Structures are given as structure tokens and as C-alpha cells.
Amino acid sequence: MRGFLTKIANMFFGSGKTNAAPAPVTPPVSAPAAAKTPEKPAIRKAAVIGAGVMGSGIAAQLANAGIDVVLLDKFPGAADKAIERMLKATPATDPMNAGLMHRDHARRISTGTTDDHMYKIADADWIVEVVPEILPIKHATFKAIDEHRKPGSIVSSNTSTIPLSQLAEGMSEGFKKDFLITHFFNPVRFMDLLEIVAGPETRPEVVETMKAVCDIDLGKKVVVAQDTPGFIANRIGTFLIQRAMAETIDKNLKIEAVDAALGVAVGFPKDGVFGLMDIVGLDLGPKVTQSLQKSLPESDAFQNLMRPVPTLDRLIAEGKTGRKSKTKEGFYRMVPDAEGKKTRQVIDLATGAYRNADKVNFESAKLGRKGLRAVMEHGDEGSQIAWNVLRDTLAYAAGLTEEMGGDIAAVDTAMRAGYNWKNGPFAMIDKMGTAWFAQKLADSGMSVPPILQAAKGRKLFTLDDKGNAAQMTLSGDYAPVTRPAGILDLADVKRTSQPVSANNSASLWDLGDGVLGVELHGMKNTLDPDSIGMLNESVDTVLESGGKYKALVICNADKNFAVGANLGLAARVMNMGQWDMMDDILGDGQQAMQRLKFAPFPVVGAVSGLALGGGCEILLHCDAIQAHAESYIGLVETGVGIVPGWGGCKEYLLRAQDAYGDKGPMFFVRKTFEAIMLPNLSTSTSAHTAKSNLFLRAEDGISMNRDRLLADAKAKALSMVDGYTPPQPRTLRLPGPEGKAALSMALDDFYAKGDATWHDIRVAEMLTTVLTGDDTDHMKPLSETDILRLERQAFLTLAKTAQTRARIQFTVNNGRPLREAPLVRPVTTAELRATLPAHTPKAREIVLTQKTDAPAPAASAAAMPDVKGMKPMEAVITILKKDGWLPAAPMQDAKLSAAFNDAAQKTKQGTLERMNKNKGMAGLLPSEKVREEILKGFEGSIAKAEGKIPATQDAEEKARLQASMAVMAHYRDVVRELKF
Amino acid sequence: MSKHAVIVDYIRTPFTKAFDPGNDSGKRGALAHIRPDDMVAELIAGLMERNAQVNPKDIETVLTGCAFPEAEQGFNVARIALMKAKLPDSVGGVTMNRFCGSSMHAIHDAAAHIAAGAGDVFLCTGVESMSRIPMGGWTPLPNPSLIARRPEAYVSMGLTAENVANKFKISRTAQDAFALASHRKAEAARLAGNFRHEIVPLFHAPHIRMDDNLRADSTVEMLAKLKPAFKAAGSVTAATSSPITDGASAVLVVSEDYAKAHGLKPMAKIIGFSGSGCAPEIMGMGPVEASRKALARAGITVRDLDVIELNEAFAAQALACIGQLQLDPAKVNRDGGAIALGHPLGASGARITGKAAQILQREEGRFALATMCIGGGQGVATVLERYVP
């Protein structure tokens, strides 16, 4: 229990950053939804030659896939050092080196040198070459590989710059048949793209095997590229960088302005072009650039972009290669001022001196939501930069269509997966409109690429009459977009069918073959009563389907499975003091989880990304899990001052009892305590560590490829249907007050040392009460219901404390956990315990009825929007929006306010005074009268609008009225549901 | 006393840092792979080899001190170890638990038996594998009703040291200096070969021949940088506390008559011993009362002492005891103490008693005191007189 709670900081939402690549927008495709995963080809052992960052990353990913690896390097000890480096890294601290999904995977990698241990590759089925990009070295390596490898083994090169034709030159005929390029991106574990390039002599089986292995085992999006310089991603990606660089130099622009223009507004990573180079390392670019310059013909547009950049050369020479460099300097740097506050500085390309970076706010950059074309057409400086660079880059990409084999969907996939673009170049052109873009090119005096001429103003991507995805070809006809078999994309299901049922936070979909899918899609991947309601409904739907549905799969099509409960909502309920409502939310959740667990049909969780808090609790109650390898699962509730209240404590105790119960009545309780109280240490950093941490069972499945997760989960569910028997309710033997005393002793020491705050201790004390079974004795079995009741009591007790509410409110406002000063109050732990409910039945009753122990916390009050001087109903809207209850809809604001004001004038209560006095919801929501008035206001406005419609001639005005009716109806329903 | 008990021999294993699952650097746990009962068995065999004149059948009892006698050091570890050491079945085995004072209590028990005429030969051993069995044991279940009345009953050791430092005004600087001195003395003793005769390498770790807690390169500046280990704004650090350690020790105690009859060469005669209690929240002061009682029973005073072994649970409590008992610091822990050497709870009592006898011989002094504090609020003390045939 080292470090204890101090390390919890940054846990709550922090690990979201570890998921480097956002889930790509997969274009709709034509593969049948229920296609089977192809049979796995046999790569049992692989060899990686070269133990640099890429080589060791590839070795780690192979080990992650369960493949034995030999990692050899020219230099003695280099391979061992690489493994050591990877063992130290975590996805959060050092994603570049965090290639191993579990430390045990390092044992699958055996090491050696190319001089002494080449014999080790003799039984390898696949040998990957990752030596320096120098042709003679490559050739020597290939010769050595060819000498030692077994016949029929596959050899691939991870080159990013050397054409296959040159690599294969002079090699044996047998070698050429087994040889191809597999181009990984760095960091190998987190970057989804893999480019495969085959030569004219490469056996087709070799290509098929590699496609399957890299897709299914290594989890990559495999794109087959032609043997052209830079293949696909680097060719276009480098063009963009050089084009942006040229624009900056030619027009003497500020770097931060260019980055602001070429960021999220146009669908590029938020750091912009220069910011991203700082992250990946300035020294990497020139190598690829020079190689492209050398191998591309003089006529290629790329050649016109070369500008001498002495400042960049100097930065590299001085080792200032970006954030990973020793000085952490690059195009940008952070400089602390006298008070220690950090200022962002940026280099001036012309003078080479750092200066304070400007805060750039382009009007045009805010138009991203209105579409790419709106950004381009705005005309301010940002818009001009974005247009100049994008125009040339997209035209360049479009012009490469033929050279790249005509598969424009593959090009888009490569740019999304390899460079984290939100949309590929062709999808971007589609967004601007092919006709518009072609015209603009013509207007600028540029030639219109053949693919755009062929499109004749039609979209580049479309759906055929069966709803399958199709792409434009150079002939002007649409061709189907192909993708590997065995992928079930929820987007396909959504496009071709209606939901079985749906609400704001979750939907039910028929996944085919008798499997019902629950799609969680709550706000920012959170869970709320709607999500829980839909989980309940899903069980009912299967039960009442008369055998139509046989199994349930719970999934989320977005990046994360679920990041936990909607804290904004929780904060609101707590600040209002609605304890009955809070208890209902807990009870409903617990009931839904128990129903999932004991349902007479299999329930499978399909998890990817974050599954925290309530999300983790759902998984703990599933009969089986299919997890994407990049799953980050944990019970993080204590970070916001509560305990898991939807059965998380109970389920973890049961698992720990199974795993460690033979070590006496205390050990598994301690393990559970550590897992929940130290979420930063116990939250999994992959699906593999989730197994070690008991969040997954040993027999739960792991899908390396996110695209295959849903199909794999469905297959898992179907495999369980025959002869399925639901689990029986279990009992727990918990140590009671003795166990609590033991944990309290440990807590006392942490408190004395200053490692835990006063409130940490309160949270921990309430958690131990649950985990030790309160006043039980370890001779007495407790039921699952007993633990669930304790969870609710502990949750409510904590929710009633000002500190917990302050923590939640702070997290809602800032997206990170609040840490109180280490010693908030000079009290002893004994005094502190006296503030907590004692071990008596009577005391437990009090928990449910007791009042909050303090007024609304300062943090909460400060977080409330300033409603002083507003009309009451305006204030209501402002606060509801702040809390995330109402979607921000600026267009309707005036109308809504008017409706609210109407209602308000009729309210005789002195609401305004009371509200201003308290500045919080507790004082704001005094009566049903206010609600009635608000509802009346809405009804009136709706009726008014409805009345106007028949007389309205203008179609646009009619639509506007209908829209405003719908919005007001939505708000009315929200207000009606609110428990005041 | 009707018959006198004498200490004939003293050996121990190397004392090595315990494995820490939270700090898996590979630098800790050199002896973690060795079972504690096996350590004791090897020391029993070692004592028998070095003292071949002792007929194994003459051994009355093997006593093993152990603070958390469970798991690999459970099942009456003394009996298990003596069987592993191939002693005759006729030899008895008793596990003794007085926490840190366990193996010193074993020596007291042997002396008392000898005095009562209830046996002539006793192997007094002590062991603790703090790697394999954590402090508090695997299943700590304290009594809540006692806690309600006396919350200090289970107070953690570090906090007792803070309490002592507070109560007796032991400054951080004094503690740091004391800890540094312990390391310096231990290093000097190592260089002088003073441990060569007592440390027995283990069969499964033959390359480990010396303790590994010792930090000869420590400086005042380094120690001053450490943060308090137990209390925010406290004064006790990891460096001024005895480290969590694996190890075992053994002392051969026989009656004076038996030694004479079998040609053994005793190091010291046990002339007084005692145990006493004190307030648990300042358990470090246990040696004060215990030492006074034992000295009185031996009929001598502090001024008569030539050699003092005072177990260094914490620098704070050691300094406070030195002050209260008015001990001559120059005579205390001449070969270094537990802060430098380590403190495997059950093994330390036999170590410091054996060490006191050893130094008495080496320095040719007359009287020695070995004393130590005990968690939960106790002290034990033994007074020795150099044996002159």
C-alpha cells in the first residue's frame, strides 16, 4: 500500500490520454454483418532483427499477441536494454516505450545478437527486419536471414523509405517469393496503421497470411500499398508537413498561427503540424523528407516544397528535438517565470529565437462544426492558411489515386490510422463538395486530378442501393469498399435497421443470430438513469422475445465503454439534497446489475478503452467479457469521494475470495481494499493486466483488433447459449469489526504520515465498513444483498459530506480529481471515526434519514454560474445547462428565456431573493409551483408555435417553428422529470 | 541461583533486506527465497558442528523466538527446525513469542531451566523472515473492544518512536548522527573482521557472507534529506529506524557444570535477567525498567558495565534509553546496531546477547548488559559476566 492516495491525482480521467489513437470513422462497407473470422494462420514464433524503438515495439506487440519472439540486435545487450526500458514505461508516462501490455509478456521475448544468435531464427515462421535504413546494411541482414531461416518462412522489412524493388535486388529467388514490406508506425502498440507492400514475385499466400496475422493477432488496420516512395501515409503526411512549413516560411507566418489553423478545426490532431512534430521528434522528419526528395521525380509537386530551414537544422543539431529531448525544447518550449508559472514559448523560424507564444483565436477555427467548407470560405487569416495548405495537400493526394492503386478508401484509412486525421483526404474533399473543390482548383489555376474529373460533382463515397459502401474509381463508376471478413460494425447495423428500443443514453440493436446488443451512448460516455433503464429493458426484451433473442452483448461504439456515472447529474442530485432520489439511482443500478448477472441467458460485455466506475461494475456483472486489448478497467470511485455503489465492491470481493480465499478471512478483503482505494495502481493498463487485477476472468476473451471486438463478443455470447445455466447467488464470509480494525490501523499510519487527507480516511473507513461486512463475523455467511445494502449506506453517508460533494463538483468542472490539502483538520483518526456511523442497526437507519453535515461546499458554490440579477427562469436555464441537463442550443435561447420569463412573472414566490442568497440549487428549487409555472410556459409556447404553422407559407419558417416546438417539448420533458 | 547458565557460542545468518513487493528493484530479498525454518535448522547444525563436544542427546530443548510464528515459521518452528537439523527425537522444541524480545526471552528461559535444574543444554535461536511473513502476519484481526478502550494497544512502531522523540526531546539531528554512527561502527567492525566468526553463510545462498543493510557511504547530508517516514512533520526517518530484515541467530546456553565436564569454553555467565512492561505508545522505553531490574538482580550498577548492547529499534528510543539509564555511549553497540545491521524481529534478542558475550571476551571487560524494547510496551534485559575459567 505504498504511496497511497497521493498518487490518485490525475487518475480519474487521466488515463483517457493513454488511448493514443481515437477510434476512426470507419466508412460504411459491404461485408456481411455476421461474417466469420477467417481461420488464424500459424505464426507461432517470430524473429525481429533490430532492437531499436520500432524493433522492440514490434517484438512487444508480437509478444502481446501470444507469439514467441526472438529479438536480435547488432550490439550486445541492446535487446535486453530495450526490454528493460519497456518494462519501466507505462502508457501514461511513456507511451513510446510502453509496448508491453503485461510485464509477463517480456518472458516471450528471447534476446541475442545478430553476430552470435542468428541460429535462433531457424524455427521462426516470420522474420521482421528493422535495421537502419541503409541499403547495404539491409542487404547484409537479408543475406544472413536467408542463410538461417527455415524454408517457407516469411521475411518482411519495416522500411519506410526504401522501395521493395531495391530491397529485393540481388536476393535469392526463394527469398523474393517469401519477402514483403510490413511498415509499422510508432508507437507500434498504439498506432493502428500497417502498410503492406508486396513485390511482383511475392507469393500471394504470404500476403494473405500477413494481412490476417497483422489484422487479427497484431490488431492493425492493414492497408495494401503500392511500391511507391513513402507508400501512402508518409507520402501524404510528409507533404502536408512540408506544405505547412513552406507556407510558414514563404509568408513569414507565426508557427502558433499555422498550428491553430491546422488543428481540430480541419480534423487534424489538436497540436497542429509543428506541435505534432515536437511530440514525435523533430529529427525523424528530415530523414523521410530527404528520402522522398531523392526518390520522387523532379516533376512531383513535393519537390517544390523544399525550403532551407536553418532554424530547424540548428534545433536538431543542438538536440532540441521536441518534448522527448533532454531539454524538452523544440518548436515550442515551456519556460517557468519568476513565480514558477509556466509560459509557452515558440521559436521564430526566421530569427531562431524563442518568444512568448500568442494566444491565437481564429474565427474560422470555431466553424469546424459547420463543416470544412465553412472554415475554408470564412476568409480570415486562419482560413487562408488552412485553405492554401489543404488545397495543395488534398489535390496532391487526389492526384496520386492511380499511383496508389485506385483504392481511395485505403488511402483514407491510412491517413486516419497512421496520422490520426479525423477524415482521410477523400472524405475531406467530399465534405467540401467535389464540384466546389474542383472549381476552386481550377480557379487557382491548378489542374483538376482525374478522380475529381471522373466524379463529375458526385460524392467520392456513397452507398449502393443495398446500403453497402461504395467508392469512386478513375473510370467514374462506383466500386464496393472491401474490408476483411469477421468484422461486425455497429454503424452497419444502425444504417440498415431501426433500434429495438432507444433513449438518450442507450439503444438496443438486433445484432443478428438471436443476439441483442445494448449500445451505451451516454453523454461523454457516462452512465445515467437512462443507461440503467435500458439495461433493465434489455433483459426484459430478451425474456419477452419468445426465444427470438438468446443472448445479450453490451457495447459502446465510441472510444470508451463507459467512464463512470454522469457526475454532473450526481452533483446536482446531491446538491439538491435529494437523498431518496440518490438512493433510487443506486437501487435501480444495483437491481439492473443483478438482473444482468442472474438472467437465464448469457450476457457478454464488449469492452474497449475506459471502463471506469459504473462501467467497470457492468463488466463485473457480465457472465463473460470480450475485451479489446486496449481496455483500461478500474473502480475509481474513491477518487471523487464515494465507494462503488452498483455492486462493484460485492463483485470484486467475490472474485478476490475465489482468488485468495484460501489465505484466510483477511487477505482477500485487503486485496479488494487496495484495488478500490488505490485506483491508480489497480486500474488496468491493458486487457491483459485487467486479468491480473481480477477485473477480467482468466477465460475472458481478448480481441487485439478493435474492429473485431463486436463480432468476437457476439460469437462468445452465441457459444455460451447451448446449455447455459445462470450463476447461483453467492455468499461471502467477511471478517467484521476485527478486519475493519486491522485496516483502520493501516489507515491511521497513512494519516499520521500525511499521505492521506482527512477525507481520504473517511472514504476509506466507509469502504472498509462495506468490505469487512460491518458488524458481521467471519463465521457467518453474508448474502449478496447484504453487501449491496452496505454499499448504498456507505455511498449515501459519503455523499452527504461536504467534501465528497466538493470533490465531485470539482471533477465535473475541471475534469480531474480534487485533492484536499494533506491535513485538512488537526484531528486524530479516533475523533474522525466518531463522525462516522457506528456499528449499530439504529445508526444505520439514521444514515438514510440524516441531514447533510455541512452547507453546500465552497467549491460547489463557486462553480455555480453567477445568476445574480437574472430573471428566475433564465437562471434555471443557465444552471441546468451548466449541469449538463440541457443541451446548449444558442439559437433557441431567446425564445426559451421569453417562455421562462412569462412563467416567472406569474410566480409569486420570492424565488429570486432566495436563489441569490444561496446561489445553489438547494435554494433554487423550493416548490412544485415553480415547476408548474415553467411547464405552463412551455405548453403555452408550444401551442402558440403550433397555431402559427398552418398559416405559414414559407417552408423554412415552418421548419423553424417545428424545430423550436420539438426543442421546447424536450425541455418541458426534462423539467417534468426533474425531482425538485 | 543454584546452577549458573553460561553462553558458549553465538552464530547467525547474514542479515539481509527483506523483499518489498512495492519496491521490486531486485536489490531486496537476498535471502527471501530461504524458508525461516530452514535458516534455524542450518544454525542448529552449525552450532553442533562448532561445538562437537556437545552430545545431541544432551540437548534438553531447542527454543526459537519468533514474532509472527505462522506460515513458513509456524507449526512450532523450533520443533520443525530441529527435525530438519537431524537432532534426536528426544530433543524438545518450543516457539517463544515476545515480539522483538523473543529470542532473548528464549535465553532467559534456558537460564531459568538451568537454574531450576531442569536441563543442561539449550539451543536458543530466533528467526524472522520478514520477506515471507509481513509484520502483523497474514491475517491481522485486532480486538475492536480493546481498541475502543485502549487505541494505543496496536499502535504502529514508527509512531511510538515519534512519541518518544517528542517526550524526551530527541532532535532529528541527534537521531541522524546516532544512525550514522551505527553504520560507521558496523563498517569498522566489518573491516576488523568482527563478524567473521559469527556469520554462517546459508547452504542455498553461499555467496552471501555479509549483511546488506550496511551503508558505509552515508553522510549527514544524505540523512538530513530524508522525509519523515511515519508522521508528517515528524523526525523519524527510514534511516533512523531499523530496517525490515530477514535473518536468524542462535546461542548455545549450557550449565556451567556441563561446560566444564565437556571441555567447552564459555564466553560469559548469565548473572541476571528481567522482563518488564511499559506504556505501549512509548514502547521504545522498555529497556529502562528492564535494565534496572536485571542490573539490580545481578548486584551491579550501570557504572560497572564495560559492554552494552542496546537494540536500535529506532535511534530516537535508543538515545532516550541511553539518557534515562545514563549509559556511556562509547560502550553502546561497539560493532554497530540494528539500524546498520537490520532487525529480523525474532532473531535480534539472541544476536545482541551473543554479541555482548563476544565483545566481553574480545575487550576483556567484566560486565555486559544486553537489552531491548518490545512492541506493545515491554522491555527485556540480560546481564552477563565474562567467563574466566
Contacts between the chains, C-beta under 8 A, distances in Angstrom:
chain1	res1	chain2	res2	distance
A	1	B	22	7.6
A	2	B	22	3.9
A	2	B	23	7.3
A	3	B	22	7.8
A	663	B	138	6.3
A	663	B	139	7.8
A	664	B	138	6.1
A	664	B	139	4.1
A	665	B	139	6.6
A	665	B	141	7.5
A	666	B	138	7.3
A	666	B	139	4.4
A	666	B	140	6.4
A	666	B	141	6.3
A	667	B	138	6.1
A	667	B	139	6.8
A	735	B	141	6.0
A	737	B	144	4.1
A	738	B	141	3.7
A	738	B	142	6.3
A	738	B	143	7.0
A	738	B	144	6.3
A	739	B	141	6.3
A	740	B	144	7.3
A	741	B	141	7.5
A	741	B	142	4.4
A	741	B	143	7.4
A	741	B	144	4.7
A	741	B	147	5.5
A	741	B	154	7.6
A	742	B	136	7.6
A	742	B	140	4.1
A	742	B	141	6.0
A	742	B	142	5.7
A	745	B	136	8.0
A	745	B	140	7.4
A	745	B	142	6.6
A	745	B	154	5.5
A	745	B	156	6.9
A	748	B	156	7.1
A	749	B	156	4.8
A	749	B	158	7.1
A	749	B	159	7.2
A	749	B	230	6.8
A	752	B	156	7.9
A	752	B	158	8.0
A	752	B	159	5.8
A	752	B	162	7.8
A	752	B	230	6.1
A	752	B	231	4.7
A	752	B	232	7.2
A	752	B	234	7.8
A	753	B	228	7.3
A	753	B	229	7.2
A	753	B	230	5.6
A	753	B	231	6.1
A	753	B	232	6.1
A	754	B	231	7.5
A	754	B	232	2.7
A	754	B	233	7.5
A	822	B	232	6.5
A	823	B	232	6.3
A	830	B	151	5.6
